């Protein structure tokens, strides 16, 4: 994981970049278990993002964005079990806001 910080007066920002692995968990009752019956349970991907925080006294206001694309379209070239060739990428993003209280 690579994380770089930059401070300007009361503002702190950072960027983040790193690899990730997700593990798919399914129950037998799920309909997509038929579609994914021969696909990999490990999903390799990437995490990237940026954040900015404004600090005043012992409080910080945070805004953060994280993206989570997966590498399945690149790595998984097999045809799915029922031959529909349906591809569902697991790309997602997270936007977080919050308050941080500093104890020291």
Secondary structure, DSSP 8 states (H G I E B T S, - for coil): -EEEEEEETTEEEEEEEEEEEEE----TT-THHHHTTTS-SEEEEEEEEEEEEEEETTEEEEEEEEEE-BSHHHH--S--TTS--------EEEEEEEEEE---
